[in-house]
């Protein structure tokens, strides 16, 4: 059974407008022409698609089911047409949801390069944390989601999502420069009595700290929570606590005087950044290429 897309389009219009006459007006056909085409579709489908309801015709349950499939097919055909139209020249808009440090270190340079290479590409930035960005992608609220996972908290992408590797970096210990453990690699066990600064409760940052310290044999005494790394580093400088921060922070926000970032000797903790997409259009691919350079 091969169903004609043109007839599927007429069926979809009938579901939208309810009468052969209305479909004929929308599609520039005669009512009899619409009826004939839908009768052919019914024969092709091999099941009754229409039934009488008084003086009118309505869709059967099978007709409603075919309409749902028809919309998927028509949407796919529309996406294919748009893809082919824009194949030679990537053009936007492309909505990118991204966490702050990656936005500064990766996304903004990519946008600057896009202005030179692809003038028709318009990148729209949404600052979102990874879980929020992934949810926005699932719900259709963005075209690209830049997310991260920690080595201590591995996560797999949801079905239907393509994941592209964008980089990996170590997590480092942020300490006041005059701290006794600030001279070299840091053993987490030496900080078991320290106050700690963690990400907000319920975030992967907070969970990562809990797991890292558990592997070192203690529960961190989290006194303060903050999600802005610039704020975290200044809190460290003021002696409010120790913190784990990704290496990219040094590039994205800078390290203030009086704070040092040191490697961790106890365990290896890394943060891996990925770009998530659902549909690979030329515009999306152009943004990915620039992000991943």
C-alpha positions, 0 to 999 in steps of 0.5 A: 500500500502506497499512499499519495501525499497529495491525497493525505494533504486533502485528508488532513484539510478535511480533518481541519475544516470538516467539509468537502466544500471547505477543503475545495475552497482552501485547496483551489479544487472543486468539491467533486474533485476533492471527493473523488481524490478522497475516495481513491485514498480510501481504496488505497488505505483498504479501510473505511475512512468516512461515514455518514452522520445525518446529511454530513460526512465525518471521519471514522476511527480509522480515518482519525488514525490515518490523519495522525499519520498523515500529519507526521508524513506532511511535517517530514516532507515540509522539513525535507523541502526546507532542508533542501531549500537551505542546503547551500546557505545555512540561515537562521534562526538557530536557538541554542540553550547553553550553560553560562561558562560554555556560553562565554568560552564556546558559544560566543566565539562561535557566534562571532565566527558565524557572522563572518562565515554565514551572515544569514545565520542568526543564533539566539542564546538562552542561558539554561542549566543542562537539565533545563536545556535538555528539557527545552530541546525535548519540548521544542523550545530550542534547536541545540542544547549545550549540556555537561555530565560529570564522570561521577554521574554518567547520563545517556541521551534520551531516544531521538536525541543526537549527542556530539562531543564538545570537550572534556575538562578536569574538575579542580579544587578552588582554595584561598591562596594562603590555605595550607593545602594550596601548594600542590595537588589536593587530597580531598581527605585533607579537607574533611573538616572544611566548610564547603560551597556547593551548587544549589540543592538538587543540581548535578553540581551538588550531587557531584560534590557529595559523590566525590567526598563520599569516595574520599570517605566523608560527607562534605559540610556544605555551608553555602550554595551558589550556581554562579562560578564568579560568585563561588570564587569570590566566596572562596577568596573571602574564606567562606569555604572550599569548592570544586570548579571546572577548569573552563571557569578560569577562561570563562570568568577568570580567577580572582587574586587570592584564589588558586585552582589545584588538581585533585590527587584523590580521585579523577573528576571530569566534566564532559560537554556535549551538544544535543540536537534532534534535527540536523538542518544545515543551519544547525550543522553550521552552528555545531561545526563552529562550536566544535572547532 
